[in-house]
């Protein structure tokens, strides 16, 4: 699956007017709409010049629309009593919608650390789903939109996270042989010790970083009391990820 960049999505179609009464927010949207100074400026700008940049919507199965980009513009129009808003309506997968929503908001200046953390977690989950086959994972407090993995109430430390994420295995390197049992020089097979699954073939210069070492490095880098929001493996253990809570 090829994901479409936000800039390309915005430029592909002409906008159309959509009634605000037909527009819903994005489920689990990480960014709050606050009536702060920036929002007041946006309301004033729209009141004077209208909505210059169309919002991006995705049509839902019930015929209504889901906001992908433009939650603040929609809120400003509602504050002004405006009934409709210019919008680009796109067909997107759930993964594309999440990535577009995050990328269109993450560069804003007034974002809380908790909002940014949740947004990055949603993006990682979307990428993992798109990137093929979440094998194991855990997530803190909220069930991921794709419904996979174990949910925990509190962010665990590295030892607990390693187990919850299903990453409590090691990579061992084995020699590779030809069909007639002659060793192949210069290469090794990376194998998971828990089930002997082949993870890849690498040169003998490759040095393995074990999952527990990756967590230990993050613990040392961020300092005492590090907690993890999510972690897991993709593609049968060929890729792993973690997201630490600062």
C-alpha positions in Angstrom: 0.0 0.0 0.0 1.4 3.4 -0.9 0.4 6.2 1.5 -0.4 9.6 -0.1 1.5 12.6 1.4 -0.8 15.3 2.9 0.4 17.9 0.4 -0.6 15.7 -2.5 -4.0 14.9 -1.0 -4.8 18.6 -0.6 -3.8 19.3 -4.2 -5.6 16.5 -6.0 -9.2 17.6 -6.1 -11.3 20.8 -6.2 -13.1 21.7 -3.1 -16.8 21.6 -2.5 -19.1 23.1 0.1 -20.2 20.7 2.8 -22.7 21.5 5.5 -21.1 21.5 9.0 -24.0 19.6 10.3 -22.9 16.6 8.2 -19.3 16.7 9.5 -18.0 14.6 12.5 -14.7 14.7 14.2 -12.0 12.2 13.8 -12.3 9.2 16.3 -9.7 9.4 19.0 -8.4 12.8 17.7 -5.3 13.6 19.9 -5.4 17.4 19.5 -7.8 19.5 21.5 -9.5 22.5 20.0 -8.9 25.3 22.6 -10.3 28.8 22.6 -6.8 30.3 22.9 -5.1 33.3 21.2 -4.4 31.3 18.1 -8.0 30.2 17.8 -9.2 33.7 18.3 -7.0 34.9 15.5 -8.3 32.1 13.3 -11.9 33.0 14.0 -11.1 36.7 13.2 -9.4 35.7 9.9 -12.3 33.5 8.8 -14.8 36.2 9.8 -13.0 38.6 7.6 -11.8 36.5 4.6 -13.6 33.1 4.9 -11.9 29.7 4.9 -9.0 30.0 2.5 -7.6 26.5 2.9 -10.2 23.7 2.5 -10.6 21.1 5.1 -10.0 17.5 4.3 -12.9 15.0 4.8 -13.5 11.3 4.4 -17.0 10.1 3.6 -18.3 7.5 6.1 -20.5 4.5 5.4 -23.5 6.3 6.9 -23.2 9.1 4.4 -21.8 11.6 6.9 -18.2 13.0 6.8 -15.2 12.5 9.0 -12.7 15.3 9.6 -9.2 14.4 8.6 -7.6 17.9 8.6 -9.3 21.1 9.6 -10.9 20.5 13.1 -10.0 24.1 14.2 -11.4 25.6 11.0 -14.7 23.7 11.5 -14.8 24.9 15.1 -14.2 28.5 14.1 -16.9 28.4 11.5 -19.3 27.0 14.1 -18.4 29.8 16.4 -19.2 32.3 13.7 -22.5 30.7 12.9 -21.3 29.6 9.4 -23.3 26.7 8.0 -20.9 25.2 5.5 -17.2 24.9 4.8 -15.1 24.3 1.6 -13.7 20.8 1.7 -11.7 18.3 -0.3 -13.4 14.9 0.0 -11.0 12.0 -0.3 -11.2 8.2 -0.3 -8.7 7.0 2.2 -8.0 3.8 4.2 -8.0 4.0 7.9 -4.2 4.1 7.9 -4.0 6.9 5.4 -6.6 8.9 7.4 -4.6 8.6 10.6 -1.3 9.6 8.9 -2.9 12.5 7.2 -4.6 13.7 10.4 -1.3 13.5 12.4 0.9 15.1 9.7 -1.5 18.0 9.2 -1.5 18.9 12.9 1.8 17.9 14.4 3.7 21.0 13.3 1.3 23.4 15.1 3.1 25.4 17.8 0.7 25.1 20.7 0.5 21.3 21.2 0.7 19.7 24.6 3.4 17.0 25.1 0.6 14.5 25.9 -1.2 15.4 22.6 2.0 14.9 20.6 2.7 11.6 22.3 -0.7 10.3 21.5 -0.5 11.5 18.0 2.9 9.7 17.4 1.5 6.6 19.0 -1.5 6.6 16.6 0.9 7.2 13.7 3.2 4.3 14.7 0.2 2.1 15.0 -1.0 3.1 11.5 2.4 2.5 10.1 2.7 -0.8 11.8 -0.7 -1.9 10.4 0.1 -0.6 7.0 3.6 -2.0 7.1 2.2 -5.5 7.3 1.4 -7.9 10.1 1.5 -6.7 13.6 2.8 -9.9 15.3 2.7 -8.8 19.0 2.2 -5.5 20.8 0.8 -3.7 23.8 -0.7 -0.3 24.2 -1.4 1.8 27.3 -4.9 2.7 28.4 -6.6 3.0 25.0 -7.3 0.2 22.5 -5.6 0.9 19.2 -8.0 1.7 16.4 -7.0 -1.5 14.6 -8.0 -3.6 17.7 -4.8 -5.6 18.0 -2.6 -6.3 21.0 -2.8 -6.2 24.8 -4.1 -3.2 26.6 -2.7 -2.2 30.0 -3.9 0.4 32.4 -0.5 2.0 33.3 2.6 2.5 31.2 5.1 -0.2 32.3 8.8 -0.1 32.9 11.2 -1.7 30.4 11.2 -5.1 32.0 7.4 -5.3 32.0 7.2 -3.7 28.5 9.5 -6.3 27.1 7.2 -9.1 28.2 3.9 -7.4 27.4 5.1 -6.6 23.9 6.1 -10.2 23.2 9.8 -9.1 22.8 11.3 -11.3 25.5 13.3 -13.4 23.0 16.8 -13.2 21.7 18.4 -13.3 18.2 21.0 -16.0 17.7 23.3 -16.2 14.7 23.9 -19.5 13.0 26.1 -20.6 10.2 24.6 -21.1 6.7 25.3 -24.2 4.7 24.8 -25.2 1.1 22.7 -28.2 0.2 25.7 -30.5 0.5 26.5 -29.1 3.9 29.4 -26.9 2.9 29.5 -23.7 5.0 28.8 -20.4 3.2 31.5 -18.0 4.2 30.8 -14.4 5.1 27.2 -14.7 6.0 25.0 -15.7 9.0 21.4 -16.4 9.6 19.6 -14.4 12.3 17.2 -16.8 14.1 14.8 -16.1 16.9 15.5 -18.4 19.8 11.9 -18.8 21.0 10.7 -20.6 17.8 13.7 -20.9 15.5 12.1 -18.4 13.0 14.5 -17.1 10.4 14.6 -13.3 10.7 17.1 -12.6 7.9 20.5 -13.4 6.4 23.2 -10.9 7.2 27.0 -10.5 6.6 29.2 -11.8 9.4 30.1 -8.1 10.1 26.5 -7.6 11.3 26.2 -7.1 15.1 22.9 -8.0 16.7 21.2 -5.5 19.1 19.0 -7.6 21.3 15.5 -6.3 22.3 16.5 -6.1 26.0 19.6 -4.1 25.0 17.4 -1.6 23.0 15.2 -1.1 26.0 18.3 -0.7 28.3 19.7 1.9 26.0 16.5 3.9 26.0 16.4 3.6 29.9 19.9 4.9 30.1 19.3 7.7 27.6 16.1 9.1 29.2 17.0 8.5 32.8 15.4 6.9 35.8 11.7 6.2 35.8 11.2 5.7 32.1 7.8 4.2 31.1 6.7 2.8 27.8 3.4 3.7 26.0 3.6 1.0 23.4 6.0 -1.6 21.9 5.7 -4.6 19.6 7.0 -6.5 16.6 6.1 -6.5 13.0 6.6 -8.9 10.1 7.2 -12.0 12.3 9.8 -10.3 14.5 11.8 -8.8 11.6 11.0 -5.3 12.9 10.4 -4.1 16.4 9.3 -0.7 17.9 8.9 1.1 21.2 7.6 4.4 22.3 8.8 5.8 25.6 6.8 8.2 27.8 9.0 11.2 28.9 
